[in-house]
């Protein structure tokens, strides 16, 4: 198998905060036969996302943000979600690190003393072109704000400080229920396991 595919047609079906495209594709199946025309919709093309788990090793604390999320509300879940700091890389010529520092300043009121790249990954490749660049952000928790958010963008953010122990319970109990937070906490526990033993 050569992993062959043909894009037969691409159509923009929605462009707002997100962009949705509809594709007609023909793919080669594993047995060598062809699929014929398949219609798939894809969210994306806005740019990559940068995300960071802010932490303070001296205090053994993480900083998360809590804000209203329409996806959780639409699913019937608690819409105020605890998350890592994240945002789109949507400024022309901006490096991932500069975008991450901008998002940290906007969402928790301080920037990182050090940014450590962790992973780049697709969050949901079955329907989204978006990729996330994940960082650990070493900060001083005493420099964070209590509430932030760009009101012009409809943001109202509460900054949440959690001890490493509290975050570990959040992870183990299933209360950390969004992918970027789960990935970030699991990666941190793997890298810095000595703080969780």
ZINORDA-V97829 format. One record per residue. N is the residue number from 1. OMEGA is omega in whole degrees, -180 to 180 (NA if undefined). D_LAST is the distance of its C-alpha to the last C-alpha in Angstrom with 1 decimal. Layout:
# ZINORDA-V97829
{{N/OMEGA/D_LAST} {N/OMEGA/D_LAST}}
This chain:
# ZINORDA-V97829
{{1/-178/46.3} {2/-176/46.5} {3/-179/44.5} {4/173/47.6} {5/177/48.1} {6/173/50.8} {7/-178/50.6} {8/-179/53.9} {9/173/53.6} {10/-178/51.3} {11/174/52.1} {12/-178/50.4} {13/177/50.3} {14/175/48.6} {15/178/47.7} {16/174/46.1} {17/173/42.6} {18/177/41.7} {19/178/44.0} {20/176/44.8} {21/174/46.7} {22/-179/48.4} {23/166/48.7} {24/-177/51.0} {25/174/49.6} {26/-177/50.7} {27/174/48.0} {28/175/48.4} {29/-179/46.9} {30/180/45.1} {31/178/48.4} {32/178/50.4} {33/-178/52.1} {34/-178/52.1} {35/-166/50.7} {36/-175/53.7} {37/173/53.1} {38/177/49.7} {39/179/49.1} {40/175/45.7} {41/-175/44.6} {42/175/42.0} {43/175/40.4} {44/-178/40.0} {45/177/41.6} {46/-178/40.6} {47/179/38.2} {48/177/34.6} {49/170/31.9} {50/-179/29.4} {51/180/26.1} {52/171/23.3} {53/179/19.9} {54/-179/20.4} {55/177/17.5} {56/-178/17.5} {57/-179/14.8} {58/180/16.5} {59/-175/16.3} {60/-180/13.0} {61/169/15.3} {62/171/16.8} {63/176/20.5} {64/174/22.0} {65/177/25.7} {66/179/27.3} {67/-180/30.8} {68/180/33.4} {69/-176/33.3} {70/-180/36.4} {71/178/34.8} {72/178/32.6} {73/-179/35.7} {74/178/37.9} {75/-180/35.6} {76/180/35.8} {77/176/32.3} {78/-175/31.1} {79/176/32.4} {80/-172/30.3} {81/171/27.3} {82/-173/24.1} {83/167/23.9} {84/175/23.0} {85/-178/26.0} {86/176/28.5} {87/-180/32.2} {88/168/34.9} {89/-173/36.0} {90/176/39.6} {91/-176/41.1} {92/176/43.4} {93/-177/42.2} {94/177/38.9} {95/177/36.0} {96/-179/32.7} {97/178/31.1} {98/177/34.0} {99/-179/33.7} {100/178/30.0} {101/178/30.7} {102/180/33.6} {103/177/31.5} {104/180/28.8} {105/-179/31.8} {106/-170/33.4} {107/179/30.4} {108/174/28.3} {109/178/30.9} {110/178/29.3} {111/-178/28.8} {112/170/26.0} {113/179/25.8} {114/174/24.5} {115/179/24.4} {116/179/22.4} {117/-178/23.9} {118/-177/21.6} {119/162/24.0} {120/-174/27.5} {121/170/28.1} {122/177/30.5} {123/-178/29.4} {124/-172/32.1} {125/177/34.5} {126/-179/36.6} {127/-178/38.2} {128/176/37.0} {129/-175/37.6} {130/174/34.9} {131/179/32.1} {132/172/29.1} {133/-175/27.8} {134/179/24.2} {135/160/22.8} {136/-178/19.9} {137/178/21.8} {138/-177/20.7} {139/168/22.5} {140/-175/23.1} {141/180/22.5} {142/179/25.3} {143/-178/27.7} {144/176/27.3} {145/177/30.0} {146/-179/29.8} {147/-180/32.1} {148/176/33.4} {149/177/35.2} {150/-178/38.4} {151/178/40.9} {152/178/43.3} {153/179/40.9} {154/-178/40.3} {155/172/36.7} {156/-169/35.3} {157/171/31.7} {158/178/29.4} {159/-174/26.5} {160/175/23.3} {161/178/20.5} {162/173/17.1} {163/176/14.0} {164/-179/10.9} {165/179/9.9} {166/179/13.5} {167/179/13.5} {168/176/10.7} {169/177/12.9} {170/-180/15.9} {171/-177/14.7} {172/-175/14.0} {173/-177/17.1} {174/179/19.5} {175/173/20.6} {176/-168/19.8} {177/169/23.0} {178/-166/24.4} {179/-176/23.9} {180/176/23.2} {181/178/20.5} {182/-179/18.8} {183/-178/19.2} {184/-180/18.1} {185/179/14.8} {186/179/14.1} {187/180/15.1} {188/179/13.1} {189/178/9.8} {190/-176/11.2} {191/-175/12.4} {192/-174/9.8} {193/-178/6.6} {194/180/5.7} {195/-176/6.0} {196/-179/3.8} {197/NA/0.0}}
